[in-house]
Amino acid sequence: MFEKLKQLFSGVEEDDNKTTMSLELAAAALLIEVSKSDYEQDPKEIEKIQELLVRCFSVSLANIEHFMTTATALNKDSTSLYPFTRYINDNCNNIEKYELIVALWEVAIQDGQIDKYEDHLIRKISDLIYLPHTEFIRAKLTTTEKAAGK
């Protein structure tokens, strides 16, 4: 029993089945969280997430279904955004963080509107990854202007 407590407080994982965090998984979990934030996960949003993962995060098209299943399970098992935003902070520069926020906006607007819950969550993620507010606004404007020009 004491060993379990020591492992808990030291942060050591005993379970070998745990998924190792990667940039792709962290991004996918955040993208999925945005797609669920308005309580309506539109199929267009899921397709957009898959497209973004293949195009921007080098997930192979052949493995996208398995990867999405893994990312969805990771997102569902998580109780906070911290593991994902921490990984982003530890491994990404401001340009990569900006590109992630653009991707989050692309998912949010995919169903034709940006819900207040989506806006709030993206703002929260932007704050948690220490992206300057001007970059958050620039990402939103770039994405909404691009969507309006379709």
C-alpha positions in Angstrom: 0.0 0.0 0.0 2.8 2.4 0.9 4.5 1.7 -2.5 1.3 2.7 -4.3 1.2 5.9 -2.3 4.8 6.7 -3.0 4.2 6.1 -6.7 1.2 8.3 -6.7 3.0 11.2 -5.0 6.2 10.8 -7.1 4.2 10.8 -10.3 5.6 7.4 -11.5 3.2 5.4 -13.6 3.1 1.7 -13.0 0.7 0.9 -15.8 2.6 0.0 -19.0 -0.5 0.4 -21.0 -0.6 4.2 -20.6 -0.3 6.1 -23.9 2.9 8.2 -24.2 2.1 11.8 -24.8 3.1 13.3 -28.2 2.5 16.6 -29.9 0.0 14.8 -32.2 -2.0 13.3 -29.3 -1.9 16.6 -27.3 -3.2 18.5 -30.3 -5.8 15.9 -31.2 -7.1 15.9 -27.6 -7.5 19.7 -27.7 -9.1 19.6 -31.1 -11.6 17.0 -29.9 -12.3 19.0 -26.8 -13.2 22.1 -28.9 -15.4 20.0 -31.1 -17.3 18.8 -28.0 -17.4 22.1 -26.2 -20.7 23.3 -27.7 -22.4 20.0 -26.7 -22.9 19.1 -30.4 -20.0 17.2 -32.0 -20.8 17.8 -35.7 -19.5 15.2 -38.2 -17.9 18.1 -40.2 -15.8 18.9 -37.1 -14.6 15.4 -36.8 -13.7 15.3 -40.5 -11.8 18.7 -40.1 -9.9 17.3 -37.1 -8.8 14.3 -39.2 -7.8 16.5 -42.1 -5.8 18.8 -39.7 -4.0 15.8 -38.1 -3.0 14.4 -41.5 -2.1 17.8 -43.0 -0.4 19.6 -40.0 0.6 16.9 -37.6 1.9 14.1 -39.9 -0.6 11.5 -38.8 -0.8 8.9 -41.6 -4.1 8.6 -43.5 -3.9 4.8 -43.0 -3.7 5.2 -39.2 -6.2 8.1 -38.7 -9.1 6.0 -37.4 -6.9 4.2 -34.8 -5.2 7.5 -33.9 -8.6 9.3 -33.4 -9.8 6.4 -31.2 -6.7 6.7 -29.1 -7.0 10.5 -28.9 -10.7 10.3 -28.0 -10.0 7.9 -25.2 -7.2 10.0 -23.9 -9.4 13.1 -24.0 -12.2 11.2 -22.3 -10.0 9.9 -19.5 -8.5 13.3 -18.8 -10.0 15.5 -16.1 -8.3 18.7 -17.2 -6.5 20.4 -20.1 -3.2 20.4 -18.1 -1.5 17.3 -19.5 -2.1 18.6 -23.1 -1.2 22.2 -22.5 1.8 21.3 -20.5 3.1 19.1 -23.3 2.5 22.0 -25.8 4.4 24.4 -23.5 7.3 22.1 -23.0 7.7 21.3 -26.7 6.4 24.1 -28.9 7.5 27.6 -29.7 5.1 30.5 -30.2 4.7 29.9 -34.0 3.6 26.3 -33.4 1.3 27.5 -30.6 -0.2 30.0 -32.9 -0.7 27.3 -35.6 -2.5 25.1 -33.0 -4.8 28.0 -32.1 -5.6 28.5 -35.8 -6.4 24.8 -36.0 -8.7 25.0 -33.0 -10.6 27.9 -34.6 -10.9 26.0 -37.9 -12.6 23.2 -36.0 -14.9 25.6 -34.1 -16.1 27.4 -37.3 -16.5 24.2 -39.3 -20.2 23.9 -38.4 -20.9 27.4 -39.6 -20.7 29.3 -36.4 -18.4 29.8 -33.4 -20.4 29.0 -30.2 -19.6 31.0 -27.0 -18.4 27.8 -25.4 -16.0 27.1 -28.2 -14.7 30.7 -28.0 -14.2 30.4 -24.3 -12.4 27.1 -24.5 -10.0 28.4 -27.2 -9.3 31.5 -25.2 -8.6 29.3 -22.1 -6.3 27.1 -24.1 -4.5 30.1 -25.6 -4.0 31.5 -22.1 -2.7 28.1 -20.8 -0.1 27.8 -23.5 1.0 31.4 -22.9 0.1 32.7 -26.4 -0.1 36.5 -26.4 -3.6 37.8 -26.7 -2.8 39.6 -29.9 -1.9 36.3 -31.5 -5.1 34.7 -30.2 -7.1 37.5 -31.9 -5.1 37.4 -35.1 -5.7 33.6 -35.3 -9.4 34.1 -34.8 -9.7 36.9 -37.4 -7.6 35.0 -39.9 -9.7 31.9 -39.6 -13.1 33.7 -39.7 -12.1 35.8 -42.7 -10.9 32.7 -44.5 -14.2 30.9 -43.7 -16.2 33.9 -44.9 -14.3 33.9 -48.2 -15.3 30.3 -49.0 
